[in-house]
Amino acid sequence: MPDLNTVPGGMSIFVDTNIFHFAFQGRSRACTRFIDRITTGEVEAYVNIQVLSDLLHKLMFAEALARGCTKSSNPQELKKYLKTMREEGKPLPLTDYETQFALVTSLGLHILPVNALLLAETKQERARYYLMTGDSLHLGTMSRRVIKRRKAPLQNIATYDGDFAHIPGVTVWKPMDIEKPPRQGATHGP
């Protein structure tokens, strides 16, 4: 897998959730630089709603951990905290994740569609490549991209996920500098 730092300028590439998340956590300079390249238009980045939904969830959870709202990665603990806040009528102290998410959506990302038909059609990707549902949606949106009414599949993906490495015709661009998660504290920006 080629290093994310070596993505050529002008490339069209699908970006997985973990690239954004590692940048916000301050765990990868390569991911931060890559996002900067998206911002300047040097790289044409594509995502789907699955990526954005997963990212919003991860950013919220990371902030909750950093602020001590939850002490584990168990989603039930965060749900319990949110329920308590709601029942006590207290304002939600989690706001940084929304700011971070707004930053991502302002990068000029191209959002590929996900609909019921795609959910059904990507059973082919799940069966052929033994992928989980989310990864099959990524591959499905990549292979079904259309530009000016013509099929124009994406062949490149930026991800730390090794599940795409065995798929013929797909080049996986991986950050090689992922650091261990920082101690609990404030999340970082890209």
CNS distance restraints for C-alpha pairs under 8 A (distance, minus, plus):
assign (resid   1 and name CA) (resid 165 and name CA) 7.31 0.50 0.50
assign (resid   1 and name CA) (resid 171 and name CA) 7.18 0.50 0.50
assign (resid   1 and name CA) (resid 172 and name CA) 5.57 0.50 0.50
assign (resid   1 and name CA) (resid 173 and name CA) 5.99 0.50 0.50
assign (resid   1 and name CA) (resid 174 and name CA) 6.39 0.50 0.50
assign (resid   2 and name CA) (resid   6 and name CA) 7.15 0.50 0.50
assign (resid   2 and name CA) (resid 171 and name CA) 7.88 0.50 0.50
assign (resid   2 and name CA) (resid 172 and name CA) 6.73 0.50 0.50
assign (resid   2 and name CA) (resid 173 and name CA) 5.12 0.50 0.50
assign (resid   2 and name CA) (resid 174 and name CA) 6.28 0.50 0.50
assign (resid   3 and name CA) (resid   7 and name CA) 7.45 0.50 0.50
assign (resid   3 and name CA) (resid 173 and name CA) 5.57 0.50 0.50
assign (resid   3 and name CA) (resid 174 and name CA) 5.17 0.50 0.50
assign (resid   3 and name CA) (resid 175 and name CA) 5.76 0.50 0.50
assign (resid   3 and name CA) (resid 176 and name CA) 6.18 0.50 0.50
assign (resid   4 and name CA) (resid  30 and name CA) 6.48 0.50 0.50
assign (resid   4 and name CA) (resid  31 and name CA) 7.49 0.50 0.50
assign (resid   4 and name CA) (resid  34 and name CA) 7.32 0.50 0.50
assign (resid   4 and name CA) (resid 158 and name CA) 6.86 0.50 0.50
assign (resid   4 and name CA) (resid 173 and name CA) 4.77 0.50 0.50
assign (resid   4 and name CA) (resid 174 and name CA) 4.85 0.50 0.50
assign (resid   4 and name CA) (resid 175 and name CA) 4.88 0.50 0.50
assign (resid   4 and name CA) (resid 176 and name CA) 7.34 0.50 0.50
assign (resid   5 and name CA) (resid  30 and name CA) 5.74 0.50 0.50
assign (resid   5 and name CA) (resid  33 and name CA) 7.73 0.50 0.50
assign (resid   5 and name CA) (resid  34 and name CA) 7.09 0.50 0.50
assign (resid   5 and name CA) (resid 175 and name CA) 7.14 0.50 0.50
assign (resid   7 and name CA) (resid  11 and name CA) 7.23 0.50 0.50
assign (resid   7 and name CA) (resid 173 and name CA) 7.20 0.50 0.50
assign (resid   8 and name CA) (resid  43 and name CA) 7.85 0.50 0.50
assign (resid   9 and name CA) (resid  42 and name CA) 5.29 0.50 0.50
assign (resid   9 and name CA) (resid  43 and name CA) 5.64 0.50 0.50
assign (resid  10 and name CA) (resid  42 and name CA) 5.66 0.50 0.50
assign (resid  10 and name CA) (resid  43 and name CA) 5.14 0.50 0.50
assign (resid  10 and name CA) (resid  44 and name CA) 6.60 0.50 0.50
assign (resid  11 and name CA) (resid  42 and name CA) 7.90 0.50 0.50
assign (resid  11 and name CA) (resid  43 and name CA) 5.38 0.50 0.50
assign (resid  11 and name CA) (resid  44 and name CA) 6.02 0.50 0.50
assign (resid  12 and name CA) (resid  43 and name CA) 6.33 0.50 0.50
assign (resid  12 and name CA) (resid  44 and name CA) 4.59 0.50 0.50
assign (resid  12 and name CA) (resid  45 and name CA) 5.94 0.50 0.50
assign (resid  12 and name CA) (resid  46 and name CA) 7.36 0.50 0.50
assign (resid  12 and name CA) (resid 154 and name CA) 6.97 0.50 0.50
assign (resid  12 and name CA) (resid 156 and name CA) 7.20 0.50 0.50
assign (resid  13 and name CA) (resid  43 and name CA) 7.50 0.50 0.50
assign (resid  13 and name CA) (resid  44 and name CA) 6.28 0.50 0.50
assign (resid  13 and name CA) (resid  45 and name CA) 5.19 0.50 0.50
assign (resid  13 and name CA) (resid  46 and name CA) 5.97 0.50 0.50
assign (resid  13 and name CA) (resid 154 and name CA) 6.49 0.50 0.50
assign (resid  13 and name CA) (resid 155 and name CA) 7.32 0.50 0.50
assign (resid  13 and name CA) (resid 156 and name CA) 4.94 0.50 0.50
assign (resid  13 and name CA) (resid 157 and name CA) 5.36 0.50 0.50
assign (resid  13 and name CA) (resid 158 and name CA) 6.79 0.50 0.50
assign (resid  14 and name CA) (resid  45 and name CA) 5.81 0.50 0.50
assign (resid  14 and name CA) (resid  46 and name CA) 4.52 0.50 0.50
assign (resid  14 and name CA) (resid  47 and name CA) 5.68 0.50 0.50
assign (resid  14 and name CA) (resid 142 and name CA) 6.99 0.50 0.50
assign (resid  14 and name CA) (resid 154 and name CA) 7.03 0.50 0.50
assign (resid  14 and name CA) (resid 156 and name CA) 6.23 0.50 0.50
assign (resid  14 and name CA) (resid 157 and name CA) 4.57 0.50 0.50
assign (resid  14 and name CA) (resid 158 and name CA) 6.14 0.50 0.50
assign (resid  15 and name CA) (resid  19 and name CA) 6.86 0.50 0.50
assign (resid  15 and name CA) (resid  45 and name CA) 6.36 0.50 0.50
assign (resid  15 and name CA) (resid  46 and name CA) 6.00 0.50 0.50
assign (resid  15 and name CA) (resid  47 and name CA) 5.69 0.50 0.50
assign (resid  15 and name CA) (resid 157 and name CA) 5.80 0.50 0.50
assign (resid  15 and name CA) (resid 158 and name CA) 4.85 0.50 0.50
assign (resid  15 and name CA) (resid 159 and name CA) 6.50 0.50 0.50
assign (resid  16 and name CA) (resid  20 and name CA) 7.59 0.50 0.50
assign (resid  16 and name CA) (resid  47 and name CA) 7.05 0.50 0.50
assign (resid  16 and name CA) (resid  51 and name CA) 6.13 0.50 0.50
assign (resid  16 and name CA) (resid 157 and name CA) 7.22 0.50 0.50
assign (resid  16 and name CA) (resid 158 and name CA) 6.07 0.50 0.50
assign (resid  16 and name CA) (resid 159 and name CA) 5.19 0.50 0.50
assign (resid  17 and name CA) (resid  21 and name CA) 6.29 0.50 0.50
assign (resid  17 and name CA) (resid  51 and name CA) 5.10 0.50 0.50
assign (resid  17 and name CA) (resid  52 and name CA) 7.12 0.50 0.50
assign (resid  17 and name CA) (resid  54 and name CA) 6.56 0.50 0.50
assign (resid  17 and name CA) (resid  55 and name CA) 5.54 0.50 0.50
assign (resid  17 and name CA) (resid 159 and name CA) 7.62 0.50 0.50
assign (resid  18 and name CA) (resid  22 and name CA) 5.88 0.50 0.50
assign (resid  18 and name CA) (resid  55 and name CA) 7.80 0.50 0.50
assign (resid  18 and name CA) (resid 159 and name CA) 6.40 0.50 0.50
assign (resid  18 and name CA) (resid 160 and name CA) 6.48 0.50 0.50
assign (resid  18 and name CA) (resid 161 and name CA) 7.96 0.50 0.50
assign (resid  19 and name CA) (resid  23 and name CA) 6.41 0.50 0.50
assign (resid  19 and name CA) (resid  31 and name CA) 5.57 0.50 0.50
assign (resid  19 and name CA) (resid 158 and name CA) 7.01 0.50 0.50
assign (resid  19 and name CA) (resid 159 and name CA) 6.00 0.50 0.50
assign (resid  19 and name CA) (resid 160 and name CA) 7.07 0.50 0.50
assign (resid  19 and name CA) (resid 175 and name CA) 7.98 0.50 0.50
assign (resid  20 and name CA) (resid  24 and name CA) 6.31 0.50 0.50
assign (resid  20 and name CA) (resid  31 and name CA) 6.91 0.50 0.50
assign (resid  20 and name CA) (resid  32 and name CA) 7.87 0.50 0.50
assign (resid  20 and name CA) (resid  35 and name CA) 7.46 0.50 0.50
assign (resid  20 and name CA) (resid  55 and name CA) 7.43 0.50 0.50
assign (resid  20 and name CA) (resid 104 and name CA) 7.98 0.50 0.50
assign (resid  21 and name CA) (resid  25 and name CA) 6.12 0.50 0.50
assign (resid  21 and name CA) (resid  55 and name CA) 6.74 0.50 0.50
assign (resid  21 and name CA) (resid  58 and name CA) 7.25 0.50 0.50
assign (resid  21 and name CA) (resid  59 and name CA) 7.21 0.50 0.50
assign (resid  22 and name CA) (resid  26 and name CA) 6.13 0.50 0.50
assign (resid  22 and name CA) (resid  27 and name CA) 5.08 0.50 0.50
assign (resid  22 and name CA) (resid  28 and name CA) 5.71 0.50 0.50
assign (resid  22 and name CA) (resid  31 and name CA) 6.58 0.50 0.50
assign (resid  22 and name CA) (resid  32 and name CA) 7.99 0.50 0.50
assign (resid  22 and name CA) (resid 178 and name CA) 7.52 0.50 0.50
assign (resid  23 and name CA) (resid  27 and name CA) 6.14 0.50 0.50
assign (resid  23 and name CA) (resid  28 and name CA) 5.70 0.50 0.50
assign (resid  23 and name CA) (resid  29 and name CA) 6.99 0.50 0.50
assign (resid  23 and name CA) (resid  31 and name CA) 5.23 0.50 0.50
assign (resid  23 and name CA) (resid  32 and name CA) 4.83 0.50 0.50
assign (resid  23 and name CA) (resid  35 and name CA) 7.95 0.50 0.50
assign (resid  23 and name CA) (resid 188 and name CA) 7.60 0.50 0.50
assign (resid  23 and name CA) (resid 189 and name CA) 6.78 0.50 0.50
assign (resid  23 and name CA) (resid 190 and name CA) 5.01 0.50 0.50
assign (resid  24 and name CA) (resid  32 and name CA) 7.90 0.50 0.50
assign (resid  24 and name CA) (resid 100 and name CA) 7.86 0.50 0.50
assign (resid  24 and name CA) (resid 187 and name CA) 6.41 0.50 0.50
assign (resid  24 and name CA) (resid 188 and name CA) 4.90 0.50 0.50
assign (resid  24 and name CA) (resid 189 and name CA) 4.55 0.50 0.50
assign (resid  24 and name CA) (resid 190 and name CA) 5.20 0.50 0.50
assign (resid  25 and name CA) (resid 181 and name CA) 7.56 0.50 0.50
assign (resid  25 and name CA) (resid 182 and name CA) 7.78 0.50 0.50
assign (resid  25 and name CA) (resid 187 and name CA) 5.40 0.50 0.50
assign (resid  25 and name CA) (resid 188 and name CA) 5.14 0.50 0.50
assign (resid  25 and name CA) (resid 189 and name CA) 7.12 0.50 0.50
assign (resid  26 and name CA) (resid  32 and name CA) 7.96 0.50 0.50
assign (resid  26 and name CA) (resid 187 and name CA) 7.48 0.50 0.50
assign (resid  26 and name CA) (resid 188 and name CA) 5.42 0.50 0.50
assign (resid  26 and name CA) (resid 189 and name CA) 7.06 0.50 0.50
assign (resid  26 and name CA) (resid 190 and name CA) 7.15 0.50 0.50
assign (resid  27 and name CA) (resid 177 and name CA) 7.82 0.50 0.50
assign (resid  27 and name CA) (resid 178 and name CA) 5.53 0.50 0.50
assign (resid  27 and name CA) (resid 179 and name CA) 4.87 0.50 0.50
assign (resid  27 and name CA) (resid 180 and name CA) 6.91 0.50 0.50
assign (resid  27 and name CA) (resid 181 and name CA) 6.72 0.50 0.50
assign (resid  27 and name CA) (resid 182 and name CA) 7.76 0.50 0.50
assign (resid  28 and name CA) (resid  32 and name CA) 6.47 0.50 0.50
assign (resid  28 and name CA) (resid 175 and name CA) 7.23 0.50 0.50
assign (resid  28 and name CA) (resid 177 and name CA) 5.63 0.50 0.50
assign (resid  28 and name CA) (resid 178 and name CA) 5.03 0.50 0.50
assign (resid  28 and name CA) (resid 179 and name CA) 6.46 0.50 0.50
assign (resid  29 and name CA) (resid  33 and name CA) 6.06 0.50 0.50
assign (resid  29 and name CA) (resid 177 and name CA) 7.16 0.50 0.50
assign (resid  30 and name CA) (resid  34 and name CA) 6.04 0.50 0.50
assign (resid  30 and name CA) (resid 175 and name CA) 5.84 0.50 0.50
assign (resid  30 and name CA) (resid 176 and name CA) 7.60 0.50 0.50
assign (resid  30 and name CA) (resid 177 and name CA) 6.81 0.50 0.50
assign (resid  31 and name CA) (resid  35 and name CA) 6.20 0.50 0.50
assign (resid  31 and name CA) (resid 175 and name CA) 6.51 0.50 0.50
assign (resid  32 and name CA) (resid  36 and name CA) 6.28 0.50 0.50
assign (resid  32 and name CA) (resid 190 and name CA) 5.00 0.50 0.50
assign (resid  33 and name CA) (resid  37 and name CA) 6.29 0.50 0.50
assign (resid  34 and name CA) (resid  38 and name CA) 6.44 0.50 0.50
assign (resid  35 and name CA) (resid  39 and name CA) 6.24 0.50 0.50
assign (resid  35 and name CA) (resid 190 and name CA) 7.28 0.50 0.50
assign (resid  36 and name CA) (resid  40 and name CA) 6.37 0.50 0.50
assign (resid  36 and name CA) (resid 190 and name CA) 7.88 0.50 0.50
assign (resid  37 and name CA) (resid  41 and name CA) 6.25 0.50 0.50
assign (resid  37 and name CA) (resid  42 and name CA) 5.17 0.50 0.50
assign (resid  37 and name CA) (resid  43 and name CA) 5.83 0.50 0.50
assign (resid  38 and name CA) (resid  42 and name CA) 5.94 0.50 0.50
assign (resid  38 and name CA) (resid  43 and name CA) 4.99 0.50 0.50
assign (resid  38 and name CA) (resid  44 and name CA) 6.35 0.50 0.50
assign (resid  38 and name CA) (resid  45 and name CA) 6.36 0.50 0.50
assign (resid  38 and name CA) (resid 107 and name CA) 6.76 0.50 0.50
assign (resid  38 and name CA) (resid 108 and name CA) 7.71 0.50 0.50
assign (resid  38 and name CA) (resid 109 and name CA) 7.90 0.50 0.50
assign (resid  39 and name CA) (resid 107 and name CA) 5.21 0.50 0.50
assign (resid  39 and name CA) (resid 108 and name CA) 7.07 0.50 0.50
assign (resid  44 and name CA) (resid 109 and name CA) 7.46 0.50 0.50
assign (resid  44 and name CA) (resid 110 and name CA) 7.87 0.50 0.50
assign (resid  45 and name CA) (resid 108 and name CA) 7.90 0.50 0.50
assign (resid  45 and name CA) (resid 109 and name CA) 5.38 0.50 0.50
assign (resid  45 and name CA) (resid 110 and name CA) 6.19 0.50 0.50
assign (resid  46 and name CA) (resid 109 and name CA) 5.64 0.50 0.50
assign (resid  46 and name CA) (resid 110 and name CA) 4.63 0.50 0.50
assign (resid  46 and name CA) (resid 111 and name CA) 5.83 0.50 0.50
assign (resid  46 and name CA) (resid 112 and name CA) 6.80 0.50 0.50
assign (resid  47 and name CA) (resid  51 and name CA) 6.10 0.50 0.50
assign (resid  47 and name CA) (resid  52 and name CA) 7.38 0.50 0.50
assign (resid  47 and name CA) (resid 109 and name CA) 6.82 0.50 0.50
assign (resid  47 and name CA) (resid 110 and name CA) 6.27 0.50 0.50
assign (resid  47 and name CA) (resid 111 and name CA) 5.06 0.50 0.50
assign (resid  47 and name CA) (resid 112 and name CA) 6.03 0.50 0.50
assign (resid  47 and name CA) (resid 138 and name CA) 7.99 0.50 0.50
assign (resid  48 and name CA) (resid  52 and name CA) 6.66 0.50 0.50
assign (resid  48 and name CA) (resid 111 and name CA) 5.03 0.50 0.50
assign (resid  48 and name CA) (resid 112 and name CA) 4.77 0.50 0.50
assign (resid  48 and name CA) (resid 113 and name CA) 6.24 0.50 0.50
assign (resid  48 and name CA) (resid 114 and name CA) 6.82 0.50 0.50
assign (resid  48 and name CA) (resid 138 and name CA) 7.17 0.50 0.50
assign (resid  48 and name CA) (resid 141 and name CA) 7.27 0.50 0.50
assign (resid  49 and name CA) (resid  53 and name CA) 5.93 0.50 0.50
assign (resid  49 and name CA) (resid 111 and name CA) 7.00 0.50 0.50
assign (resid  49 and name CA) (resid 112 and name CA) 7.43 0.50 0.50
assign (resid  49 and name CA) (resid 113 and name CA) 7.22 0.50 0.50
assign (resid  49 and name CA) (resid 114 and name CA) 6.75 0.50 0.50
assign (resid  50 and name CA) (resid  54 and name CA) 6.04 0.50 0.50
assign (resid  50 and name CA) (resid 114 and name CA) 7.96 0.50 0.50
assign (resid  50 and name CA) (resid 134 and name CA) 6.89 0.50 0.50
assign (resid  50 and name CA) (resid 137 and name CA) 7.68 0.50 0.50
assign (resid  50 and name CA) (resid 138 and name CA) 7.89 0.50 0.50
assign (resid  51 and name CA) (resid  55 and name CA) 6.04 0.50 0.50
assign (resid  52 and name CA) (resid  56 and name CA) 6.15 0.50 0.50
assign (resid  53 and name CA) (resid  57 and name CA) 6.31 0.50 0.50
assign (resid  54 and name CA) (resid  58 and name CA) 6.18 0.50 0.50
assign (resid  55 and name CA) (resid  59 and name CA) 6.03 0.50 0.50
assign (resid  55 and name CA) (resid 101 and name CA) 7.73 0.50 0.50
assign (resid  56 and name CA) (resid  60 and name CA) 6.16 0.50 0.50
assign (resid  56 and name CA) (resid  97 and name CA) 7.14 0.50 0.50
assign (resid  56 and name CA) (resid  98 and name CA) 7.70 0.50 0.50
assign (resid  56 and name CA) (resid 101 and name CA) 6.31 0.50 0.50
assign (resid  57 and name CA) (resid  61 and name CA) 6.16 0.50 0.50
assign (resid  58 and name CA) (resid  62 and name CA) 5.98 0.50 0.50
assign (resid  59 and name CA) (resid  63 and name CA) 6.20 0.50 0.50
assign (resid  59 and name CA) (resid  97 and name CA) 5.11 0.50 0.50
assign (resid  59 and name CA) (resid 100 and name CA) 7.67 0.50 0.50
assign (resid  59 and name CA) (resid 101 and name CA) 7.68 0.50 0.50
assign (resid  60 and name CA) (resid  64 and name CA) 6.19 0.50 0.50
assign (resid  60 and name CA) (resid  94 and name CA) 7.18 0.50 0.50
assign (resid  60 and name CA) (resid  97 and name CA) 5.23 0.50 0.50
assign (resid  60 and name CA) (resid  98 and name CA) 7.81 0.50 0.50
assign (resid  61 and name CA) (resid  65 and name CA) 6.20 0.50 0.50
assign (resid  61 and name CA) (resid  73 and name CA) 7.84 0.50 0.50
assign (resid  61 and name CA) (resid  78 and name CA) 7.71 0.50 0.50
assign (resid  62 and name CA) (resid  66 and name CA) 6.12 0.50 0.50
assign (resid  62 and name CA) (resid 187 and name CA) 7.09 0.50 0.50
assign (resid  63 and name CA) (resid  67 and name CA) 6.04 0.50 0.50
assign (resid  63 and name CA) (resid  94 and name CA) 6.69 0.50 0.50
assign (resid  63 and name CA) (resid  96 and name CA) 7.04 0.50 0.50
assign (resid  63 and name CA) (resid  97 and name CA) 6.50 0.50 0.50
assign (resid  63 and name CA) (resid 186 and name CA) 7.12 0.50 0.50
assign (resid  63 and name CA) (resid 187 and name CA) 6.57 0.50 0.50
assign (resid  64 and name CA) (resid  68 and name CA) 6.11 0.50 0.50
assign (resid  64 and name CA) (resid  69 and name CA) 4.94 0.50 0.50
assign (resid  64 and name CA) (resid  70 and name CA) 5.92 0.50 0.50
assign (resid  64 and name CA) (resid  78 and name CA) 7.52 0.50 0.50
assign (resid  64 and name CA) (resid  94 and name CA) 6.78 0.50 0.50
assign (resid  65 and name CA) (resid  69 and name CA) 5.99 0.50 0.50
assign (resid  65 and name CA) (resid  70 and name CA) 5.28 0.50 0.50
assign (resid  65 and name CA) (resid  71 and name CA) 5.98 0.50 0.50
assign (resid  65 and name CA) (resid  72 and name CA) 7.24 0.50 0.50
assign (resid  65 and name CA) (resid  73 and name CA) 7.93 0.50 0.50
assign (resid  65 and name CA) (resid 184 and name CA) 6.74 0.50 0.50
assign (resid  65 and name CA) (resid 185 and name CA) 7.93 0.50 0.50
assign (resid  66 and name CA) (resid 184 and name CA) 5.05 0.50 0.50
assign (resid  66 and name CA) (resid 185 and name CA) 4.54 0.50 0.50
assign (resid  66 and name CA) (resid 186 and name CA) 5.38 0.50 0.50
assign (resid  66 and name CA) (resid 187 and name CA) 6.93 0.50 0.50
assign (resid  67 and name CA) (resid 185 and name CA) 7.01 0.50 0.50
assign (resid  67 and name CA) (resid 186 and name CA) 7.31 0.50 0.50
assign (resid  69 and name CA) (resid  78 and name CA) 7.09 0.50 0.50
assign (resid  69 and name CA) (resid  81 and name CA) 6.68 0.50 0.50
assign (resid  70 and name CA) (resid  77 and name CA) 6.14 0.50 0.50
assign (resid  70 and name CA) (resid  78 and name CA) 5.66 0.50 0.50
assign (resid  70 and name CA) (resid  81 and name CA) 7.22 0.50 0.50
assign (resid  71 and name CA) (resid  77 and name CA) 7.95 0.50 0.50
assign (resid  72 and name CA) (resid  77 and name CA) 7.30 0.50 0.50
assign (resid  73 and name CA) (resid  77 and name CA) 7.96 0.50 0.50
assign (resid  74 and name CA) (resid  78 and name CA) 7.17 0.50 0.50
assign (resid  75 and name CA) (resid  79 and name CA) 6.23 0.50 0.50
assign (resid  76 and name CA) (resid  80 and name CA) 6.09 0.50 0.50
assign (resid  77 and name CA) (resid  81 and name CA) 6.30 0.50 0.50
assign (resid  78 and name CA) (resid  82 and name CA) 6.18 0.50 0.50
assign (resid  79 and name CA) (resid  83 and name CA) 6.13 0.50 0.50
assign (resid  80 and name CA) (resid  84 and name CA) 6.22 0.50 0.50
assign (resid  81 and name CA) (resid  85 and name CA) 6.28 0.50 0.50
assign (resid  82 and name CA) (resid  86 and name CA) 6.17 0.50 0.50
assign (resid  82 and name CA) (resid  92 and name CA) 7.71 0.50 0.50
assign (resid  83 and name CA) (resid  87 and name CA) 6.08 0.50 0.50
assign (resid  84 and name CA) (resid  88 and name CA) 6.08 0.50 0.50
assign (resid  85 and name CA) (resid  89 and name CA) 6.06 0.50 0.50
assign (resid  85 and name CA) (resid  90 and name CA) 5.19 0.50 0.50
assign (resid  85 and name CA) (resid  91 and name CA) 7.03 0.50 0.50
assign (resid  85 and name CA) (resid  92 and name CA) 6.85 0.50 0.50
assign (resid  86 and name CA) (resid  90 and name CA) 6.28 0.50 0.50
assign (resid  86 and name CA) (resid  91 and name CA) 7.77 0.50 0.50
assign (resid  95 and name CA) (resid  99 and name CA) 6.79 0.50 0.50
assign (resid  96 and name CA) (resid 100 and name CA) 6.21 0.50 0.50
assign (resid  97 and name CA) (resid 101 and name CA) 6.01 0.50 0.50
assign (resid  98 and name CA) (resid 102 and name CA) 6.08 0.50 0.50
assign (resid  99 and name CA) (resid 103 and name CA) 6.31 0.50 0.50
assign (resid 100 and name CA) (resid 104 and name CA) 6.52 0.50 0.50
assign (resid 100 and name CA) (resid 189 and name CA) 7.20 0.50 0.50
assign (resid 101 and name CA) (resid 105 and name CA) 6.33 0.50 0.50
assign (resid 102 and name CA) (resid 106 and name CA) 6.19 0.50 0.50
assign (resid 103 and name CA) (resid 107 and name CA) 6.66 0.50 0.50
assign (resid 105 and name CA) (resid 109 and name CA) 6.82 0.50 0.50
assign (resid 112 and name CA) (resid 141 and name CA) 6.19 0.50 0.50
assign (resid 112 and name CA) (resid 142 and name CA) 8.00 0.50 0.50
assign (resid 112 and name CA) (resid 145 and name CA) 7.05 0.50 0.50
assign (resid 113 and name CA) (resid 141 and name CA) 7.00 0.50 0.50
assign (resid 114 and name CA) (resid 118 and name CA) 6.03 0.50 0.50
assign (resid 114 and name CA) (resid 119 and name CA) 7.33 0.50 0.50
assign (resid 114 and name CA) (resid 137 and name CA) 7.61 0.50 0.50
assign (resid 114 and name CA) (resid 141 and name CA) 7.17 0.50 0.50
assign (resid 115 and name CA) (resid 119 and name CA) 6.37 0.50 0.50
assign (resid 116 and name CA) (resid 120 and name CA) 6.39 0.50 0.50
assign (resid 117 and name CA) (resid 121 and name CA) 6.05 0.50 0.50
assign (resid 118 and name CA) (resid 122 and name CA) 5.90 0.50 0.50
assign (resid 118 and name CA) (resid 137 and name CA) 7.49 0.50 0.50
assign (resid 118 and name CA) (resid 140 and name CA) 7.13 0.50 0.50
assign (resid 118 and name CA) (resid 141 and name CA) 7.87 0.50 0.50
assign (resid 119 and name CA) (resid 123 and name CA) 7.33 0.50 0.50
assign (resid 119 and name CA) (resid 137 and name CA) 7.06 0.50 0.50
assign (resid 121 and name CA) (resid 140 and name CA) 7.94 0.50 0.50
assign (resid 122 and name CA) (resid 126 and name CA) 6.36 0.50 0.50
assign (resid 122 and name CA) (resid 136 and name CA) 5.89 0.50 0.50
assign (resid 122 and name CA) (resid 137 and name CA) 6.38 0.50 0.50
assign (resid 122 and name CA) (resid 140 and name CA) 5.74 0.50 0.50
assign (resid 123 and name CA) (resid 127 and name CA) 6.01 0.50 0.50
assign (resid 123 and name CA) (resid 136 and name CA) 7.64 0.50 0.50
assign (resid 124 and name CA) (resid 128 and name CA) 5.89 0.50 0.50
assign (resid 125 and name CA) (resid 129 and name CA) 5.66 0.50 0.50
assign (resid 125 and name CA) (resid 130 and name CA) 7.33 0.50 0.50
assign (resid 125 and name CA) (resid 131 and name CA) 6.84 0.50 0.50
assign (resid 125 and name CA) (resid 136 and name CA) 5.51 0.50 0.50
assign (resid 125 and name CA) (resid 139 and name CA) 7.26 0.50 0.50
assign (resid 125 and name CA) (resid 140 and name CA) 7.02 0.50 0.50
assign (resid 126 and name CA) (resid 130 and name CA) 4.99 0.50 0.50
assign (resid 126 and name CA) (resid 131 and name CA) 4.57 0.50 0.50
assign (resid 126 and name CA) (resid 132 and name CA) 6.46 0.50 0.50
assign (resid 126 and name CA) (resid 133 and name CA) 6.89 0.50 0.50
assign (resid 126 and name CA) (resid 136 and name CA) 5.62 0.50 0.50
assign (resid 127 and name CA) (resid 131 and name CA) 7.28 0.50 0.50
assign (resid 129 and name CA) (resid 166 and name CA) 7.89 0.50 0.50
assign (resid 129 and name CA) (resid 167 and name CA) 6.93 0.50 0.50
assign (resid 131 and name CA) (resid 135 and name CA) 5.91 0.50 0.50
assign (resid 131 and name CA) (resid 136 and name CA) 5.65 0.50 0.50
assign (resid 131 and name CA) (resid 163 and name CA) 7.27 0.50 0.50
assign (resid 132 and name CA) (resid 136 and name CA) 6.15 0.50 0.50
assign (resid 133 and name CA) (resid 137 and name CA) 6.25 0.50 0.50
assign (resid 134 and name CA) (resid 138 and name CA) 6.40 0.50 0.50
assign (resid 135 and name CA) (resid 139 and name CA) 6.26 0.50 0.50
assign (resid 135 and name CA) (resid 163 and name CA) 7.90 0.50 0.50
assign (resid 136 and name CA) (resid 140 and name CA) 5.81 0.50 0.50
assign (resid 137 and name CA) (resid 141 and name CA) 6.01 0.50 0.50
assign (resid 138 and name CA) (resid 142 and name CA) 6.11 0.50 0.50
assign (resid 139 and name CA) (resid 143 and name CA) 6.05 0.50 0.50
assign (resid 140 and name CA) (resid 144 and name CA) 6.02 0.50 0.50
assign (resid 141 and name CA) (resid 145 and name CA) 5.93 0.50 0.50
assign (resid 142 and name CA) (resid 153 and name CA) 5.59 0.50 0.50
assign (resid 142 and name CA) (resid 154 and name CA) 4.89 0.50 0.50
assign (resid 142 and name CA) (resid 155 and name CA) 7.26 0.50 0.50
assign (resid 143 and name CA) (resid 152 and name CA) 7.56 0.50 0.50
assign (resid 143 and name CA) (resid 153 and name CA) 4.37 0.50 0.50
assign (resid 143 and name CA) (resid 154 and name CA) 6.00 0.50 0.50
assign (resid 143 and name CA) (resid 155 and name CA) 7.72 0.50 0.50
assign (resid 144 and name CA) (resid 151 and name CA) 6.50 0.50 0.50
assign (resid 144 and name CA) (resid 152 and name CA) 7.19 0.50 0.50
assign (resid 144 and name CA) (resid 153 and name CA) 5.78 0.50 0.50
assign (resid 145 and name CA) (resid 151 and name CA) 5.93 0.50 0.50
assign (resid 145 and name CA) (resid 152 and name CA) 5.38 0.50 0.50
assign (resid 145 and name CA) (resid 153 and name CA) 5.13 0.50 0.50
assign (resid 145 and name CA) (resid 154 and name CA) 6.85 0.50 0.50
assign (resid 146 and name CA) (resid 150 and name CA) 5.20 0.50 0.50
assign (resid 146 and name CA) (resid 151 and name CA) 4.39 0.50 0.50
assign (resid 146 and name CA) (resid 152 and name CA) 5.21 0.50 0.50
assign (resid 146 and name CA) (resid 153 and name CA) 7.28 0.50 0.50
assign (resid 147 and name CA) (resid 151 and name CA) 6.43 0.50 0.50
assign (resid 147 and name CA) (resid 152 and name CA) 6.12 0.50 0.50
assign (resid 155 and name CA) (resid 169 and name CA) 6.21 0.50 0.50
assign (resid 155 and name CA) (resid 170 and name CA) 4.69 0.50 0.50
assign (resid 155 and name CA) (resid 171 and name CA) 6.14 0.50 0.50
assign (resid 156 and name CA) (resid 170 and name CA) 5.61 0.50 0.50
assign (resid 156 and name CA) (resid 171 and name CA) 4.81 0.50 0.50
assign (resid 156 and name CA) (resid 172 and name CA) 6.06 0.50 0.50
assign (resid 156 and name CA) (resid 173 and name CA) 7.23 0.50 0.50
assign (resid 157 and name CA) (resid 170 and name CA) 7.26 0.50 0.50
assign (resid 157 and name CA) (resid 171 and name CA) 6.34 0.50 0.50
assign (resid 157 and name CA) (resid 172 and name CA) 5.12 0.50 0.50
assign (resid 157 and name CA) (resid 173 and name CA) 6.02 0.50 0.50
assign (resid 158 and name CA) (resid 172 and name CA) 6.00 0.50 0.50
assign (resid 158 and name CA) (resid 173 and name CA) 4.68 0.50 0.50
assign (resid 158 and name CA) (resid 174 and name CA) 5.97 0.50 0.50
assign (resid 159 and name CA) (resid 172 and name CA) 6.73 0.50 0.50
assign (resid 159 and name CA) (resid 173 and name CA) 6.29 0.50 0.50
assign (resid 159 and name CA) (resid 174 and name CA) 5.44 0.50 0.50
assign (resid 159 and name CA) (resid 175 and name CA) 7.41 0.50 0.50
assign (resid 160 and name CA) (resid 173 and name CA) 7.98 0.50 0.50
assign (resid 160 and name CA) (resid 174 and name CA) 5.31 0.50 0.50
assign (resid 160 and name CA) (resid 175 and name CA) 6.42 0.50 0.50
assign (resid 164 and name CA) (resid 170 and name CA) 7.37 0.50 0.50
assign (resid 164 and name CA) (resid 172 and name CA) 6.76 0.50 0.50
assign (resid 165 and name CA) (resid 170 and name CA) 7.48 0.50 0.50
assign (resid 165 and name CA) (resid 171 and name CA) 7.35 0.50 0.50
assign (resid 165 and name CA) (resid 172 and name CA) 6.22 0.50 0.50
